[in-house]
């Protein structure tokens, strides 16, 4: 009882959350079954990729409980589930959105060394799965991954997280799994800013015209632990990002943007920390780029090139979610899918996602299925639970998510209905209720700019 009271908060960091709505689940069991059926049908017809994030493993922990970092029992079950997904759903690539080790204190050398070892452990495990399965695996930096500690630069004293995987440090940031090198093979498109932790890649080969742009949004975060020059590094990354989109347009590529810390307000009302940070922007509003906040500059660029951008992936919140991005006139720009965490340390259930896309329709993202692990499950793997976007929102099969959100929700200003469905879809059962302001989390607005027709 004391433990439950102590953690009487659900966690969301600027994005709509995974939380407990047992009554909705109980009253919509048929809907959940339909969601699973739709997921299977869609996965059979369209290709998909697998997204995982926030492993936060502590290899010294044998058994994982709600509120814990990932222990070895959960991690072994997770890697088993990944292998199963590879066999059954046949994802064309895997994307790892960062935060690999447990939450070590950066000023504690023993803890920091432990975290480094755990980072290398996860990189090695997933690299071996990717190589054995011959599936590309892309890595995106998380705030816990730096060798300098939490929220530090990607490269510290010449050292990157990749060096912690002794057997594969030269193969990152993308494990291609390919033996030959031609335009049909997975390949890096640009790694000129890899020192900052950002790069672009063609996971399906250059001829596919699907480009993933991996950003290191840790640079943009409202945290002062960054030991390098955040202003210079942010400017360099934003410049590079814009040039990548220009190149994508010229190459007729469609772009998937991936990052760890998403833009937007912090709707993480955590009573353990007295609601610290609630309602504030997660990206540093004092960090400027050409007179704009970094967030405004990012949103302007995304809006300018929205025809080429199929969607955005984020994580960091440990929760499942969707965020609507707007342009500076308040119009719909794009959407961001949040990938849930493997760790249940925010009292959520562990989760991972397969996201379907349609190559015949400009690589539109058309559905996602969230698999989740119920802590304490008696099943062999614990990953027997799932739900789909199509099933919860009653979205017609193969309808692009972006099209559905814009036409059925944003243009009709049906945010109330959207929030209700969001509450339903993000109901991975946990031991906590939702005490967060979802309206704070659902949309990313420009901070200072006004519309100029």
Long-range contacts (C-beta under 8 A, 24 or more apart in sequence): 3-67, 4-431, 6-272, 7-66, 7-67, 7-272, 7-347, 7-431, 7-432, 8-271, 8-432, 8-433, 8-435, 9-269, 9-270, 9-271, 9-272, 9-432, 9-435, 10-319, 10-346, 10-347, 10-348, 10-430, 10-432, 10-433, 10-434, 10-435, 10-436, 11-268, 11-270, 11-317, 11-318, 11-319, 11-346, 11-347, 11-348, 11-436, 12-267, 12-268, 12-269, 12-317, 12-319, 12-321, 12-436, 12-438, 12-441, 13-261, 13-262, 13-266, 13-267, 13-268, 13-282, 13-316, 13-317, 13-319, 14-262, 14-263, 14-264, 14-265, 14-266, 14-267, 14-268, 14-281, 14-282, 14-317, 14-323, 14-441, 14-444, 15-262, 15-264, 15-267, 15-314, 15-317, 15-319, 15-321, 15-322, 15-323, 15-336, 15-338, 15-441, 16-319, 16-321, 16-322, 16-323, 16-338, 16-419, 16-422, 16-426, 16-438, 16-441, 16-442, 17-267, 17-317, 17-319, 17-320, 17-321, 17-426, 17-434, 17-436, 17-438, 17-441, 18-318, 18-319, 18-320, 18-321, 18-340, 18-348, 18-349, 18-351, 18-426, 18-427, 18-428, 18-430, 19-319, 19-348, 19-423, 19-426, 19-427, 19-430, 19-432, 19-433, 19-434, 19-436, 20-427, 20-429, 20-430, 20-431, 20-432, 20-433, 20-434, 21-423, 21-424, 21-427, 21-434, 22-427, 22-429, 24-423, 24-424, 24-427, 25-427, 25-429, 28-424, 31-391, 31-392, 31-424, 32-387, 32-391, 34-391, 35-386, 35-387, 35-388, 35-390, 35-391, 35-392, 36-386, 36-387, 36-388, 36-391, 37-391, 38-367, 38-388, 38-390, 38-391, 38-397, 39-367, 39-369, 39-386, 39-387, 39-388, 39-390, 39-391, 41-397, 42-356, 42-366, 42-367, 42-369, 42-388, 42-390, 42-397, 42-398, 43-89, 43-354, 43-356, 43-369, 45-398, 46-356, 46-357, 46-358, 46-366, 46-367, 46-398, 47-90, 47-91, 47-92, 47-356, 47-357, 47-359, 48-89, 48-90, 48-91, 48-92, 48-354, 48-355, 48-356, 48-357, 49-91, 49-92, 49-93, 49-94, 49-95, 49-203, 49-354, 49-355, 49-357, 50-82, 50-85, 50-86, 50-89, 50-91, 50-93, 50-94, 50-95, 50-352, 50-353, 50-354, 51-94, 51-95, 51-97, 51-313, 51-337, 51-339, 51-352, 51-353, 51-354, 51-355, 52-78, 52-82, 52-94, 52-95, 52-96, 52-97, 52-339, 52-342, 52-352, 52-353, 53-96, 53-97, 53-98, 53-99, 53-142, 53-260, 53-315, 53-316, 53-339, 53-340, 53-341, 53-342, 54-97, 54-98, 54-99, 54-142, 54-315, 54-316, 54-318, 54-340, 54-341, 54-342, 54-343, 55-99, 55-100, 55-101, 55-122, 55-341, 55-342, 55-343, 56-99, 56-100, 56-101, 56-102, 56-103, 56-144, 56-341, 56-342, 56-343, 56-345, 57-100, 57-101, 57-102, 57-118, 57-121, 57-122, 57-342, 57-343, 58-101, 58-102, 58-114, 58-118, 59-117, 59-118, 59-121, 60-114, 64-344, 64-375, 65-344, 65-375, 66-344, 66-347, 66-375, 66-430, 66-431, 67-344, 67-345, 67-347, 68-343, 68-344, 68-345, 69-102, 69-103, 69-343, 69-345, 70-102, 70-342, 70-343, 70-344, 70-345, 70-350, 74-342, 74-343, 74-344, 74-350, 74-373, 74-382, 75-125, 75-342, 77-373, 77-381, 77-382, 77-383, 78-342, 78-350, 78-352, 78-373, 78-383, 79-125, 79-126, 79-129, 80-381, 81-352, 81-371, 81-373, 81-381, 81-383, 82-126, 82-129, 82-352, 83-129, 83-133, 84-381, 84-383, 85-352, 85-354, 85-371, 86-129, 86-133, 86-135, 89-354, 91-135, 91-354, 92-135, 92-136, 92-203, 92-204, 93-135, 93-136, 93-137, 93-138, 93-186, 93-203, 93-204, 94-126, 94-130, 94-135, 94-136, 94-137, 94-138, 95-137, 95-138, 95-140, 95-212, 95-258, 95-313, 96-126, 96-137, 96-138, 96-139, 96-140, 97-140, 97-142, 97-258, 97-259, 97-260, 97-313, 97-314, 97-315, 97-339, 98-139, 98-140, 98-141, 98-142, 98-143, 98-144, 98-145, 98-260, 98-315, 99-142, 99-143, 99-144, 99-145, 99-260, 99-315, 99-316, 99-341, 100-142, 100-144, 100-145, 100-161, 101-144, 101-145, 103-144, 103-150, 103-345, 104-144, 104-149, 104-150, 105-149, 105-150, 106-148, 106-149, 106-150, 106-152, 106-225, 107-149, 112-149, 115-144, 115-149, 116-147, 116-164, 117-164, 119-145, 119-161, 119-164, 120-164, 120-165, 120-166, 123-161, 123-162, 123-164, 123-165, 123-168, 123-172, 124-165, 124-166, 124-167, 124-168, 126-175, 127-165, 127-167, 127-168, 127-171, 127-172, 127-175, 130-175, 130-177, 131-175, 131-177, 133-177, 134-177, 134-178, 135-177, 136-174, 136-175, 136-176, 136-177, 136-178, 136-186, 136-201, 136-203, 136-204, 137-174, 137-175, 137-177, 138-173, 138-174, 138-201, 138-203, 138-212, 138-214, 138-258, 139-172, 139-173, 139-174, 139-214, 140-214, 140-215, 140-216, 140-258, 140-259, 140-260, 141-197, 141-214, 141-216, 141-218, 141-260, 142-218, 142-260, 142-315, 142-316, 143-218, 143-221, 143-223, 143-260, 143-261, 143-316, 146-218, 148-227, 149-225, 150-225, 151-218, 151-221, 151-223, 151-225, 151-226, 152-225, 152-226, 152-227, 153-196, 153-197, 153-219, 153-226, 153-227, 153-228, 153-233, 154-195, 154-196, 154-197, 154-216, 154-218, 155-195, 155-196, 155-197, 155-228, 156-227, 156-228, 160-195, 160-197, 173-199, 173-201, 173-214, 174-199, 174-201, 174-203, 183-207, 189-244, 189-247, 190-240, 190-244, 190-247, 192-240, 193-236, 193-237, 193-240, 196-233, 196-236, 196-237, 196-240, 198-237, 198-240, 198-241, 200-244, 202-253, 208-359, 209-251, 209-252, 209-253, 209-254, 209-363, 210-253, 210-254, 210-256, 210-359, 210-363, 211-244, 211-248, 211-251, 211-253, 211-254, 211-255, 211-256, 212-255, 212-256, 212-257, 212-258, 213-241, 213-244, 213-245, 213-248, 213-255, 213-256, 213-257, 213-258, 214-258, 214-259, 215-241, 215-257, 215-258, 215-259, 216-259, 216-260, 217-259, 217-260, 217-261, 217-262, 217-263, 217-283, 217-314, 218-260, 218-261, 220-261, 220-263, 220-283, 220-284, 220-287, 220-294, 220-295, 220-298, 221-261, 221-282, 221-283, 221-284, 222-280, 222-281, 222-282, 222-283, 222-284, 222-285, 223-284, 230-284, 230-287, 231-287, 231-288, 234-287, 234-289, 234-294, 235-289, 238-289, 238-294, 238-297, 238-298, 238-301, 241-298, 241-301, 242-301, 245-301, 245-304, 245-305, 245-308, 245-309, 248-305, 248-308, 249-305, 249-308, 253-308, 254-308, 254-309, 254-310, 254-362, 254-363, 255-305, 255-308, 255-309, 255-310, 256-309, 256-310, 256-311, 256-312, 256-313, 256-363, 257-302, 257-309, 257-311, 257-312, 257-313, 258-312, 258-313, 258-314, 259-312, 259-313, 259-314, 260-314, 260-315, 260-316, 261-314, 261-316, 262-312, 262-314, 262-315, 262-316, 262-317, 262-323, 262-336, 262-338, 262-444, 263-295, 263-298, 263-299, 263-325, 263-336, 263-444, 264-295, 264-323, 264-441, 264-443, 264-444, 265-440, 265-441, 265-444, 266-440, 267-436, 267-437, 267-438, 267-440, 267-441, 268-317, 268-436, 269-435, 269-436, 269-437, 271-435, 278-437, 278-440, 279-437, 279-440, 281-447, 282-316, 285-447, 292-448, 292-449, 293-447, 293-448, 295-444, 295-446, 295-447, 296-328, 296-446, 296-447, 296-448, 296-449, 299-325, 299-326, 299-327, 299-328, 299-333, 299-444, 299-446, 300-327, 300-328, 300-446, 300-449, 302-333, 302-334, 303-327, 303-328, 303-333, 303-334, 306-333, 306-334, 309-334, 310-357, 310-362, 310-363, 310-364, 310-365, 310-402, 311-335, 311-336, 311-337, 311-365, 311-401, 311-402, 312-336, 312-337, 313-337, 313-339, 314-338, 314-339, 315-339, 315-340, 315-341, 318-343, 318-345, 318-346, 318-348, 319-346, 319-348, 319-426, 320-351, 320-353, 320-370, 320-425, 320-426, 320-428, 321-422, 321-426, 321-441, 322-405, 322-422, 322-442, 323-441, 323-442, 323-443, 323-444, 324-405, 324-409, 324-410, 324-442, 324-443, 324-444, 325-443, 325-444, 326-443, 326-444, 326-445, 326-446, 327-446, 328-446, 328-449, 328-450, 328-451, 328-452, 329-451, 329-453, 330-445, 330-451, 332-405, 332-406, 332-410, 332-411, 334-402, 335-401, 335-402, 335-405, 336-444, 337-365, 337-368, 337-401, 340-370, 340-372, 340-428, 344-375, 344-430, 347-430, 347-431, 347-432, 348-428, 348-430, 348-432, 349-373, 349-374, 349-375, 349-385, 349-428, 349-429, 349-430, 350-375, 351-428, 358-398, 358-400, 361-400, 364-400, 364-401, 364-402, 364-403, 365-400, 365-401, 365-402, 366-398, 366-399, 366-400, 366-401, 367-395, 367-397, 367-398, 367-401, 368-401, 370-428, 372-428, 374-429, 385-428, 387-425, 387-427, 389-425, 392-421, 392-424, 392-425, 393-421, 393-425, 415-439, 415-442, 418-442
